[in-house]
Amino acid sequence: MLILLAAIFAVHIIGIILLLVATIDNAWWASDTYSTDLWGRWVLTNGVWNLTDIPSGSHYPQDYLQAVQASSILACIFSILGIFVFVAQLFTLEKGKRFTISGVFQFLACLCIMIAAAIYTDRFHIDEQFGWYGHCFILAWIAFALTLISSITYFVLRKKTAGAGH
């Protein structure tokens, strides 16, 4: 059981790292001359990368951008809260109740990052001829999968410990 808990903890930490990198780093959309993240656009000018504002207009609707930003931040917060709750639950709650709250936080993180990535996919860079989805966009989808797996594992583990305690 200790190895299983260590593995779950490791998956949870990896998920948090991926969520933070996806939210903070600068490559949700990239090309040879610019890279766009959730907070700004990096433009290559004379061999130097310069941070500029994200363009406004129909290609970057601000309300959708704010929804992506908020969902990404909430995913990070929920996942970080989930790891603290996980550690606290190991020592405070009785068997059968241990992993429910952690599972809920991970599931909320999963939903938030899925919403952020789905909105970004649907509303941004639709008509752009040049560029590709960057590593942060891919990391967001990988973080979605890890947080989903983690939340399901917490719920399954809760059932296992509930049955083992009776």
FENKA-V858965 format. One record per residue. RES is the residue in one small letter. SS is DSSP state (helix for helix, strand for strand, loop for the rest). OMEGA is omega in radians with two decimals (* if undefined). D_LAST is the distance of its C-alpha to the last C-alpha in whole Angstrom. Layout:
# FENKA-V858965
RES:SS:OMEGA:D_LAST  RES:SS:OMEGA:D_LAST
This chain:
# FENKA-V858965
m:loop:-3.14:17  l:helix:3.12:20  i:helix:3.10:22  l:helix:3.10:20  l:helix:3.10:20  a:helix:3.12:24  a:helix:3.11:25  i:helix:3.10:23  f:helix:-3.14:25  a:helix:3.11:28  v:helix:3.13:28  h:helix:3.12:28  i:helix:3.10:31  i:helix:3.08:33  g:helix:3.11:32  i:helix:3.14:34  i:helix:3.13:37  l:helix:3.10:38  l:helix:3.14:37  l:helix:3.12:39  v:helix:3.14:42  a:helix:-3.11:42  t:helix:-2.99:43  i:helix:-3.01:45  d:loop:-2.89:47  n:loop:-3.11:50  a:loop:2.98:50  w:loop:3.05:49  w:strand:-3.05:52  a:strand:2.97:54  s:loop:-3.14:58  d:loop:-3.05:61  t:loop:3.09:62  y:strand:3.10:59  s:strand:-3.06:55  t:strand:3.03:54  d:loop:-3.11:50  l:loop:-2.98:49  w:loop:-3.11:51  g:loop:3.12:54  r:strand:3.07:56  w:strand:-3.09:58  v:strand:3.11:61  l:strand:3.14:63  t:strand:3.13:67  n:loop:3.09:69  g:loop:-3.12:66  v:strand:3.09:64  w:strand:-3.13:61  n:strand:3.10:62  l:strand:3.08:59  t:strand:3.08:60  d:loop:3.04:59  i:loop:-3.12:57  p:loop:3.09:59  s:loop:3.13:59  g:strand:-3.04:60  s:loop:3.12:59  h:loop:-3.14:57  y:strand:3.12:55  p:loop:-3.02:54  q:helix:-3.14:53  d:helix:3.08:51  y:helix:3.11:49  l:helix:3.11:49  q:helix:3.08:48  a:helix:3.10:45  v:helix:3.12:44  q:helix:-3.11:45  a:helix:-3.14:42  s:helix:3.12:40  s:helix:3.12:40  i:helix:3.11:40  l:helix:3.10:37  a:helix:3.10:35  c:helix:-3.12:35  i:helix:-3.13:34  f:helix:-3.12:31  s:helix:3.10:30  i:helix:3.06:31  l:helix:3.14:29  g:helix:-3.13:26  i:helix:3.10:26  f:helix:3.10:27  v:helix:3.11:24  f:helix:-3.14:22  v:helix:3.14:23  a:helix:-3.12:22  q:helix:3.13:19  l:helix:-3.04:18  f:helix:-3.02:19  t:helix:-3.04:18  l:loop:3.12:15  e:loop:-3.14:12  k:loop:-3.12:9  g:loop:3.13:9  k:loop:-2.93:13  r:loop:-2.89:14  f:loop:-3.10:17  t:helix:-3.07:18  i:helix:3.08:21  s:helix:3.11:22  g:helix:3.12:22  v:helix:3.12:24  f:helix:3.12:26  q:helix:3.12:27  f:helix:3.06:27  l:helix:3.08:30  a:helix:3.12:31  c:helix:3.13:31  l:helix:-3.11:33  c:helix:-3.12:35  i:helix:3.06:37  m:helix:3.11:37  i:helix:-3.14:39  a:helix:-3.11:41  a:helix:3.14:42  a:helix:3.09:42  i:helix:-3.14:45  y:helix:3.14:47  t:helix:-3.02:47  d:helix:-2.95:48  r:helix:-3.05:51  f:loop:3.04:52  h:loop:-3.09:55  i:loop:-3.05:55  d:loop:-3.09:59  e:loop:-3.11:59  q:loop:-3.06:61  f:loop:3.10:60  g:loop:-3.10:57  w:strand:3.07:53  y:strand:-3.08:50  g:loop:-3.05:49  h:helix:3.14:47  c:helix:3.08:45  f:helix:3.12:45  i:helix:3.10:43  l:helix:3.10:41  a:helix:3.12:40  w:helix:3.07:38  i:helix:3.09:37  a:helix:3.06:35  f:helix:-3.13:34  a:helix:-3.13:32  l:helix:3.13:31  t:helix:3.07:29  l:helix:3.10:28  i:helix:3.14:26  s:helix:-3.13:25  s:helix:3.09:23  i:helix:3.12:22  t:helix:3.10:20  y:helix:-3.13:19  f:helix:3.10:17  v:helix:3.13:16  l:helix:3.08:15  r:helix:3.13:13  k:helix:3.14:11  k:helix:-3.11:11  t:helix:3.09:9  a:helix:3.12:7  g:helix:-3.11:6  a:helix:-3.08:6  g:loop:-3.07:4  h:loop:*:0
